[in-house]
Amino acid sequence: MIKIKLSDLLGKNKMNQKTLSTITGIRPATISKMYYEEVKRIDIKHLDNICKAFNCEISELLEFIPDDNNKKK
């Protein structure tokens, strides 16, 4: 599973969703879905804009967490 760590970045940078939306040009509804990890797809441009806004690497925004049933035994 891919974890979207947008809530962590917003908290760390003391920024709210509305401000991020204004800075990045991403619709508030899209930011909200990413915040609550409800999105099915993420536009590469959105990832780029968020990383620019936070001056961060993609690994600070997204994290791969292996599913228990996919772990090698």
C-alpha positions, 0 to 999 in steps of 0.5 A: 500500500502507498501511504500519503503523508500529506497530513504529516507535511502540513502539520510539520510546516504549520500549513492548512489545506486551503493555503496549500491549495492556493500555493499549488493551484490544486483544487481544495477537494483534491487536497482534502482527498489526498489528506484523508488518503481517499484518492485513487490516482495522483497527478504527477504535476500535483506531486511536483507542485506539493514537493515544490511547496514543501521543498521536499523529496517525494519520499517525504510525501509518499511511503510504500508499506508492504501488505502483510500477505505480500511479505516474503516468509 
